[in-house]
């Protein structure tokens, strides 16, 4: 891939990156309606390019079998996580991608440490795992609804700000551990405005085919909007690191959110730059021997090596 394209992608997502060590005020620092200089008319082609690049790099990632990638998607209700996953990952090999959604923890999960259920769904080497909501729920929902802590069977200890500071530190250390072992952590927060959320909720109520997506609990949770904005701001400030930075993706325009998420993921894979393995001398000799045997079995009138024949024809066509 030409370096200039990699540079353009890096420049495109740079305004979305939370600078490690910075203090974030979500309402002031990031605009949910930001769309750079991109128009909706251009978006389809840009997304197709992103999907194509993801497919190429995913194949190389799987072939190299050294790195894994974890994509963490966070958003408030109606933020567009499901649609983003569906569109951005539309061209990849489903065997190399696993999506995990984390709902209310089960009794078994509550009998372990709070990161246990997330660790069970981490990617393998050569694979991509997507967390539809992630371990950051433990400093978001749990922080807004403090009563949830009572179900986590924690030992006696500080429950104030020190608890969240400790969890931020533990999460940062966990992600550093993963990164050091070859598992890249990509973190995207789909930043939705309060008015756009209201519009999307109304759409789910008004359209019969979308009724199934709506829950009265969504409206009840909306009452905690300001609390969530504060929790997100502090989380972004405390956990955007050099090894696993946050990207705040404007989500009021779904098409733009999908382009941005694809760009962030492509950027990560381009930084890894996975390569196809090269075979050794003996393996190469075995391949050539197998090729000669297959070529000898070609039916009468058929090319002994159809792929090589097509390649030669394509080369001649380019020269003429």
C-alpha positions in Angstrom: 0.0 0.0 0.0 1.5 3.4 -1.0 2.8 5.4 2.0 0.8 8.5 0.9 -2.5 6.5 1.4 -1.4 5.5 4.9 -0.5 9.1 5.7 -3.9 10.3 4.4 -5.7 7.8 6.7 -3.6 8.8 9.7 -4.3 12.5 9.0 -8.1 11.8 8.6 -8.4 10.1 12.0 -6.0 12.4 13.9 -8.8 14.9 14.9 -10.7 12.0 16.5 -7.8 10.7 18.6 -7.8 11.5 22.3 -4.4 12.7 23.1 -2.9 10.6 25.9 -2.7 12.6 29.1 -5.3 15.2 28.0 -8.3 16.2 30.0 -11.5 15.6 28.0 -14.8 17.5 28.3 -16.9 15.5 25.9 -19.5 18.2 25.3 -16.9 20.8 24.4 -14.1 18.9 22.8 -15.9 16.7 20.3 -18.8 17.6 18.0 -21.2 14.6 17.3 -22.0 16.3 13.9 -18.4 16.8 12.7 -17.8 15.3 9.2 -14.5 16.8 8.1 -14.7 17.7 4.4 -16.6 14.5 3.4 -20.0 14.6 1.8 -22.6 11.8 2.0 -22.3 11.4 -1.8 -18.6 10.5 -1.4 -19.2 8.2 1.6 -20.2 5.0 -0.3 -17.0 4.9 -2.3 -14.9 5.7 0.8 -16.5 3.0 2.8 -16.0 0.5 -0.1 -12.3 1.4 -0.1 -12.1 0.9 3.7 -13.9 -2.5 3.5 -11.6 -3.6 0.7 -8.5 -2.6 2.7 -9.8 -4.4 5.7 -10.3 -7.6 3.7 -6.8 -7.4 2.3 -5.2 -6.8 5.7 -7.3 -9.3 7.5 -6.1 -12.1 5.1 -2.5 -11.1 5.8 -3.1 -10.9 9.5 -4.5 -14.4 9.5 -1.7 -15.8 7.3 1.1 -14.3 9.5 -0.6 -15.6 12.7 1.4 -13.3 15.0 -0.9 -10.4 15.9 -4.5 -10.2 17.0 -6.8 -7.2 17.0 -9.4 -6.2 19.6 -11.9 -3.5 18.5 -13.8 -2.1 21.5 -17.0 -0.2 20.5 -18.7 2.0 23.1 -21.8 4.2 22.7 -24.9 5.2 24.4 -28.2 3.5 23.3 -29.0 4.1 19.6 -25.3 5.1 19.0 -25.1 2.8 15.9 -22.8 0.0 17.1 -24.6 -2.8 15.4 -24.9 -1.0 12.1 -21.3 0.1 12.2 -20.1 -3.5 12.7 -22.4 -4.8 10.0 -21.2 -2.3 7.4 -17.5 -1.9 8.3 -16.9 -5.7 8.5 -19.1 -6.6 5.5 -16.1 -7.7 3.3 -14.0 -9.6 5.8 -13.8 -13.4 6.2 -16.3 -14.2 9.0 -14.1 -17.1 10.1 -11.5 -14.5 11.2 -13.8 -12.2 13.1 -15.8 -12.8 16.3 -18.3 -10.3 17.8 -19.1 -10.4 21.5 -21.9 -8.4 23.2 -21.8 -8.0 26.9 -25.2 -7.7 28.7 -26.0 -7.9 32.4 -23.4 -10.3 33.9 -24.5 -13.8 34.9 -24.1 -15.3 38.3 -21.1 -17.2 37.0 -19.5 -14.1 35.7 -20.1 -12.2 39.0 -18.2 -15.0 40.8 -15.0 -13.9 39.0 -13.1 -10.7 38.8 -14.7 -8.0 36.6 -12.3 -8.5 33.6 -12.8 -12.3 33.5 -15.7 -12.4 31.1 -14.0 -10.0 28.7 -10.7 -12.0 28.8 -12.6 -15.1 27.7 -13.6 -13.4 24.4 -10.2 -12.0 23.4 -9.0 -12.6 19.8 -6.6 -15.4 18.8 -3.4 -14.6 16.9 -4.4 -13.8 13.4 -8.0 -13.0 14.4 -10.1 -9.9 15.0 -12.4 -9.7 18.0 -15.1 -7.0 18.3 -16.5 -6.1 21.7 -20.0 -4.6 21.3 -19.8 -2.7 24.6 -16.7 -3.8 26.4 -14.8 -3.9 29.7 -15.4 -0.1 29.9 -18.9 -0.8 31.0 -17.2 -1.4 34.4 -16.4 2.3 34.7 -19.5 3.6 32.9 -22.8 1.8 33.7 -21.3 0.6 37.0 -20.3 4.1 37.8 -23.6 5.7 36.9 -25.6 3.0 38.7 -23.5 2.5 41.9 -25.9 -0.2 43.1 -24.5 -2.6 40.5 -21.3 -2.7 42.6 -23.3 -4.6 45.3 -23.7 -7.5 43.0 -20.0 -7.8 42.3 -19.1 -9.3 45.7 -16.2 -6.9 46.2 -14.2 -7.1 49.4 -14.5 -4.2 51.9 -12.5 -1.3 50.7 -12.7 2.3 49.3 -15.8 2.8 47.1 -15.3 6.5 46.2 -13.2 8.1 43.5 -10.3 5.8 44.4 -12.3 2.8 43.1 -12.5 4.3 39.6 -8.9 5.5 39.7 -7.9 1.9 40.5 -10.0 0.5 37.7 -8.6 2.9 35.2 -5.1 1.8 36.2 -6.0 -1.9 36.1 -7.6 -1.5 32.6 -4.6 0.5 31.3 -2.2 -2.2 32.6 -4.3 -5.0 31.1 -4.4 -3.3 27.7 -0.6 -2.7 28.0 -0.1 -6.4 28.7 -2.2 -7.4 25.7 -0.4 -5.0 23.4 3.0 -6.3 24.6 1.9 -9.8 23.7 0.9 -8.9 20.2 -2.8 -8.0 20.6 -3.6 -4.5 19.4 -6.4 -2.8 21.2 -8.5 -0.4 19.1 -11.0 1.8 21.1 -13.8 3.7 19.4 -16.5 5.7 21.1 -19.5 6.6 18.9 -20.3 10.1 20.1 -24.1 10.7 19.7 -25.9 13.9 20.5 -28.9 13.9 22.8 -31.2 15.2 20.1 -30.1 12.6 17.6 -30.7 9.9 20.2 -34.2 11.2 20.7 -34.9 11.2 17.0 -33.6 7.6 16.6 -35.8 6.5 19.6 -38.8 8.1 18.0 -38.1 6.3 14.7 -38.0 3.0 16.6 -41.4 3.8 18.1 -43.0 5.1 14.8 -41.8 2.3 12.4 -43.3 -1.1 13.1 -40.3 -2.9 11.7 -38.1 -1.2 14.2 -40.4 -1.6 17.3 -38.4 -4.7 18.4 -35.3 -2.5 18.8 -37.0 -0.2 21.4 -37.2 -0.7 25.1 -38.8 1.5 27.7 -35.6 1.0 29.6 -33.8 3.1 26.9 -35.8 6.1 27.8 -35.3 5.6 31.6 -31.5 5.3 30.9 -31.7 8.6 29.0 -32.6 10.4 32.2 -28.9 9.8 33.2 -27.5 11.6 30.2 -25.4 14.1 32.1 -24.1 11.4 34.4 -23.0 9.4 31.4 -21.4 12.4 29.7 -19.3 13.0 32.9 -18.4 9.3 33.1 -17.3 9.1 29.5 -15.3 12.3 29.8 -13.4 11.0 32.8 -12.9 7.6 31.2 -11.5 9.1 28.0 -9.2 11.3 30.0 -7.9 8.4 32.1 -7.6 5.5 29.6 -6.4 7.0 26.3 -2.8 5.8 26.2 0.0 5.6 23.8 -0.5 1.9 23.4 -4.3 2.0 23.2 -5.7 5.5 22.4 -9.4 6.3 22.2 -11.0 7.6 19.1 -14.1 9.7 19.5 -16.1 9.2 16.3 -18.9 11.6 15.5 -22.1 9.4 15.3 -24.9 11.7 14.4 -24.3 10.9 10.7 -24.2 7.1 10.5 -22.4 7.1 7.2 -19.6 9.2 8.5 -19.3 7.1 11.7 -18.8 4.0 9.6 -16.1 5.6 7.4 -14.2 6.8 10.5 -14.4 3.4 12.3 -13.2 1.7 9.1 -10.3 4.2 8.9 -9.3 3.6 12.5 -9.2 -0.1 12.1 -7.4 0.0 8.7 -4.9 2.4 10.3 -4.2 -0.1 13.1 -3.7 -3.0 10.6 -1.4 -0.9 8.4 0.7 -0.1 11.4 1.0 -3.8 12.1 1.7 -4.4 8.4 1.3 -8.2 8.5 3.1 -10.2 5.8 2.4 -13.5 4.1 4.8 -16.1 5.3 7.5 -17.2 2.9 8.2 -21.0 2.4 11.5 -22.6 2.9 13.7 -24.2 0.2 12.3 -27.7 0.7 8.7 -26.6 0.9 9.3 -24.6 -2.4 10.6 -27.7 -4.1 7.6 -29.7 -2.9 5.3 -27.1 -4.3 7.0 -27.2 -7.7 6.9 -31.0 -7.7 3.2 -30.9 -7.0 2.7 -28.3 -9.7 4.4 -30.5 -12.3 2.2 -33.4 -11.3 -1.0 -31.4 -11.6 0.1 -29.8 -14.9 0.7 -33.3 -16.3 -2.9 -34.2 -15.5 -4.4 -31.4 -17.6 -7.2 -32.6 -20.0 -6.5 -32.4 -23.7 -6.8 -28.9 -25.0 -6.6 -27.3 -21.5 -3.7 -25.2 -20.3 -1.3 -27.1 -18.1 -1.3 -24.1 -15.7 -4.4 -22.0 -16.2 -3.4 -19.3 -13.7 0.0 -18.8 -15.2 -1.6 -18.6 -18.7 -4.1 -15.9 -17.6 -1.2 -14.0 -15.9 0.8 -14.1 -19.2 -2.2 -12.9 -21.2 -2.8 -10.0 -18.8 0.8 -9.0 -19.0 0.7 -8.9 -22.8 -2.5 -6.9 -22.7 -0.9 -4.2 -20.5 2.1 -3.9 -22.9 0.0 -3.4 -26.0 
